[in-house]
Amino acid sequence: LKAVILIGGPQKGTRFRPLSFEVPKPLFPVAGVPMVQHHIEACAKVPGMKEILLMGFYQPHEALSRFLVSAQQEFKIPIRYLQEYAALGTGGGIYHFRDQILSGGTEAFFVLNADVCSEFPLQEMLDFRQQHGDAHSFVILGTTANRTQALNYGCIVANADTQEVQHYVEKPSTFVSEIINCGIYLFTPAIFQHIGDVFQRNQQELVLEESSNGWQRAEVIRLEQDIFTALAGSGKLYVYKTDGFWSQIKSAGSAIYASRLYLNQYSKTHPERLAQNKSGGPIIRGNVYLHPTASIDSTAVLGPNVSIGEGVTVGAGVRVRESIVLHGASLHDHTCVLNTIVGWDSTIGRWARVEGTPSDPNPNDPYAKIDSETLFRDGRLTPSITILGCSVTIPAEVVILNSIVLPHKELSRSYKNQIIL
């Protein structure tokens, strides 16, 4: 068994700015650990997992290399980064590196997109494949969305008895199914035959067209549109439906929601990561992650759903709720931080208030997913969580509402519903 985690590259993550300026998006901390570490942890737990491959087109990156070394030591499993020479799509990358994936006699491998947060029921997917389907079938992880939101995802129509996928449509224009693709797959080496067919077909079409930038087009293969649509109805593709939590992490706002889902799960999987109320310590409400190096005044009130990074300083009487405070930030006395991501080494002055509007799914609808909001609607900034880039300084006694502040800004007054460049 192997696992491949698709981490994409620098041209994407635009919706994640200004946070993706400082670290590759997969290393952005969610619930106290890098986003992609949740994936690695889940893969390392599967018995028989021999190797984890990260695949993307980030240039070799010091932060990425450091992360891989520490993750290898922590999870005792080989982890390597394979760099694509260009963006090859979700299928093109694994096809390009098929020799690396198959080396050592791989019998099956998982493919996981880095920008999802999930319970990762990988063992269940393996068991499901043994019960359904044959040794050469493939499994997609699916979950239920509500009817309107399903249109934003890949939709799966499956046989109710066998769970065989009969029809697959990526982002349909009308309602197709409430079962959506979670971006987590279980493949066997037979998948490369199907990707190879698409590759050959692309090449033949290019010979006919003789377009000038032809090489790139043949290589770019998308698992969803090119492979799943063709495999549906062939008896090779099955869907395993999960009732566990799942969300995309496309925008910075969805990182706070993902953080809540993971912090919730910690009570079962990592109780040691959740802060407890202790005498002389801050007041903790709900699930809170505190880095051991953070210095927090005993009169501060934190939670629910708060994650405080390395070396953060929190002064007296500070209130933090539904927020991520990244390493080196400093919240002076009596600041109030709600629905906000506070960037690395940022400073918020005394009695300042920094607040955003949560973009959470409807809590009364069990199948609601987070909407991938656009930044602007009708020419105005859509109210969402407030984001401070790295090294932002906010003076004392000002109010920042629903705003995005780019890195290295020193603000002098209050702002509302603005992007501060």
N, C-alpha and C positions, 0 to 999 in steps of 0.2 A: 504493500500500500504506500502511496505517496500523496502529497497534497500540493496543489499549485494555488498561490494567492495572487490574484491580479491586482497590482497596485497602481496601474495607469502611469501618468506622467505629468510633467509641468504644464502642458497646454490646457489640461482640464483643471478642475478645482477652482475655476473662476468664481463660482458661486460661493466659494469658501474664503475668498479674500476678505479682509487683509490678513487673515490668519495663515493662509498658505504661502505668504511671502517668506515666513521665517522658517518653517519646517515643511518637508513634504507632507501632504495631507494624511497619508497613512500613519505618520508618527504623531499626529495631533493627539494630546492626551484626552481620553474619554473615561470618566470614572477613575481617574488617577493613573491609568496606564495607556501607552500608545494604542491608538485605535486597532492596529493590526495585531497587537499582542493578544487580544481576545481571540482572534482567529487561530493564532499559533497555539495558544493554550488548549483550545478545543481539539485541534488536530493532534497535538502531542498526547492527548489522553486516549486516543483510539488505539487499541491493542494492534500491534503489527505495523504501526506507522514507521516507515524507514527514513523518510526524508521530506523536508518541506522546502518548496521552491517559491521564492517571490519573483514575480515577473512584471516588468514595466519598462518605461524608457526614461526614468530618472538617470541623470549622469551619476557615476559613482560619487557618493555623497558621504561626507565624514559622519554625519549624524546617523545615516542609514547603516553604515558599516559598524559603527559602535553598537547600534541597537542589535544587529544580527549576532555579533560576538556575545553580547550579554544574554540574548535570548537562547543561543546554543548552550551556554553554560547552565542557564536556569532550567531549561526543559530537557537537557541531555539528548538532543536529537540534531542531526545535521540540518542546517538551514543555509540555503545559498540564494544569492540574488542573480537572476539572469536578465541582462539588459538588452531590450530590443533595439534595433538600429533606427526604428521609426515607430509611430503608432500603428500597430498591426490589427487592431480590433480584438475582441475577446477570443475569437477562434484562431486568428492569424498568429498570435503569439505562441499559443500552445503547439500549433502546427510547426512553426519555425524551430521550436526547441524540442520537437518530439523525441529526438535521440536521447536528450538529457532526461526526459520524463520516463522513457522506457528502459533506460540503462539499469542493469541489475535485475531484469526480469519482472517489471511491474505488472501485476495482475489487474489492478484497478487503481484509479486515482481520483481524488476530489479536486474540483475547481471552485474557488470561492472568490467573490468580488470583495475587495477591501472596504468598499464604502457601504457595507450593510452592517447592522448590529443585530445579533440573533442569539438564541440559545444554542445554535449549531448542533442539531440532533444528528450528528454524523453516524454514530453507532446504529441509531434507529434506521438511517437510510441504508446502511449495509444489510441489516436484518431484513428490511423490507424487500431489498432486491433479491435476497435468497428465497423469500416466500413467494414473491411475484416474479414474473419475467424469467428469462433464462440467464445463463452465465454471461451472455453478451449484451444484455439490455442496459440501458442508461436510465439514471434517475434524476429528476429535477425536484428540488425542494419547493413546495408551493404553500401558500397561505391564503386565507380568505380576506378579501377587501370588500368595502361596500360598493354598490353598483356604479356610482359616479366616479369614485377614485380608481376603480379597476382600469379605466381607460388610459391611465398614466403609466401602466405597467405592461409587461408581457402577459397575455391572458391565455389560460390553459383550459381546454375542454377535454374531460377525461371520462372514460367508461366507469360508471358508478360501482360496478362489481370488481373489475380487475385493476382499476386506476391506470389503465393504459391511456396515454395521451392520443386523442384522435384529431385534435386540431390545435394549432398554436398561432397566435397573432400578436405581434409586438405593437403595443400602443394603438389599439384599434380605434376607428373613428366612431363606431357605435358599440353598444354593449354586446360582449361576446360571452363572458364568464366572470364569476366572482373569484375564481381561483387564479392567483397571480404568481408569477415567477419570482422567487426570492434571491436569485443570483447565486445559488449554491448547488453544485451538480456532482454526481458520481458517475464517472465514465470508466470504460475499459479501453484497452488499446484499439479496439475495433472502431472507436470514434474517428481515428486518424484516416481510416479509409473514406469515411463520409466527408471529412474536411478536405481530403486530397481530391475527391471528385469535384468539389466546388472550386478548388484551386485550379484544376485542369480546365474546368469550364470557363472560369474567369480568364485564363490565359488564351483560350481559343477565341473568346469574344474580343480580346484585345488585339489579337492578330488581325481579326476582321476590321476592327476600328482603326488600328494603328494610331492610337492617340499618343500625344507627345509624352505625357507623364505616365505611360502605361505600366511600368514596373510596379508602381506603388499600388495600383488598383488590384492587381491579381493577388497581391500578398494580403491585402486587408480583407479579413473574413470575420463576419460577426456570427457568433454562435447562435444568437437568438433568431435574427432574420434569415440567415443563410442555411443554418443546420437544423434547428428545431422545427422550423416550418416544413422542411422537406421530410424530416423523420416522423412527424406526427402521422398517425394512422398506419405506420408500417409494422407495428408490433414490437418496435425496439425501444420505445421511449415511455417511461412511466413517471407518475408524479406521486411524491410522498407528501401528504398534507400535514403540516405541523400546527398545533394549537399554541405553541410557545410564542414568546414575544419576538417581533421582527420589525425592523425599520430601516429605511435608507438613511444614509448620512450624506446628503447632498449639500445642504447649506449649513452655515455656522449655527443657525437656530436649531437645526435637527440634532446637533451635537449635544445640546443641553437635554433634549428629550432622550437621546440614546444613553446619556450619562445616567438619567433617572432609571432606565430599564436595567442597566448593568448594576447600579448600586442596589436596586431591589433584589437582583439575583445574588449579590454578595452575601446576603443573610444566610443563603444555603451553601454557596460555594466557597466564599472567602470571608467568613465573619471577622477575621483579623484585620481586614481592610476597612472596616467600618468603625468610626470613632464612637466612644462611649462617654457618657457623662461621668466625670470624676471630680472629686473635691479639688478646688483650686484650678480646674480647667474651664474652658468655655462651656456655654449652655448649648447642648446638641439637640436639635429637633429632627426626627426622621433620619433618613440615611445620609451620612456625611463621610466623605473621604478626606483625611488630613495627612499630608506628607509629614513624616516624623521630624523633618527639619524646620517645619513652619513654626513661627513664634506667634502665639495667639493669646491675647489678654483674656483673663478669666471672666470679664464682664461682657465679652462678645457673645452674640446669639447667632448660631449657624444652623442652616437647614430649613426645610428639607431639600434634598437633591442639591448638595453643594460639594464641590471638589476643590480642594485647596492644594496647590502645587508646592514644589520644593522652595525652601527659603522665603516663603511669603510672610509678611509681617501684618498682623491684624491688631489695630489699637483698641482702646477702651470703648465700650458701648457700641461697637460696630454691629450692624445687622446685615447678614448675607442670606439670600434665599434663591433657589433655582438658578444657580450661577456656577461658572467655572472660573477660578482665579489661577492664572498660570504663574510659573516659577518667577521668583524675584519681585513680584508685585508688592505694593505696600498700601494698605488701607488705613488712613489716619483715623484718629479718634472720632467716634460718632458718625462715621459715614454709613450710608444705606445703599446696598447693592442688590438689585432685584432683576432677575431674568437678563443677566448680562454675562458676557465673556470679557474678563479683564486680561489684557495681553501681558506678555512677558515684561518684567521690569517697569510696569506702569505704576503711577502714583495717583492716588485719589486723596485730595485735601480734606481737612476736618469739616464735618457737618455738610459735606457734599452729598448729593443724592444722584445715583446713576441707575436708570431704570429702563427696561424694555417691555415689549408686549409679547407674551409667549405665543408661539405658533403651534401649540399642541393639538393633536387630534381630538375630536369630540369625545369626552370621557364617557358619554352615555351610549356610544355606539361601539360595541366590542370589536367591530371589524374596521373601524376608522383607521386610516394611516395618516402620517404627517403629510400635509400638502407641500409640494415643492413650489413655494411662493416665488413669484418674480419680484425683483427688487422694487420695480416701479409699477404703479397702476395709474392710468390717466395722467402720466407726467409727474405723479407725486410718489414720494417714497412710501412703500407699504409699511405700516408700523410692524416691527418685528423686534427680536431681541436686540439689545444694544451691544455693539462690539467695539472694544478699544484695542487697536493694534499694539505692537510692542512699543515700550518707552513712551507712552502717552502720559502727559502730566495734566491733571485736572485740579484747578485751584480750589481753595476752601469755599464752602457755602454756595456752590453753584449747582444747578440741576441739569442733567443731561438725559433727555428722553428719546427713546426710539431712534438713536443715531448710530452711525458708523464712523469711527474716527480712525483715519489712516495712521501708520506708525510715525513715531518721532514728532508728535504734535504737542505744543504747549498751549492749552486753551486758556482764554482770559475771561470768558463769560459763559452764560448758560446757552444750551442749544436744544432744539426740539425738531424731530423728523428731518434730520439733515445728514448728508454724507460730508464729512469735514475733510477736505483734501489737503 
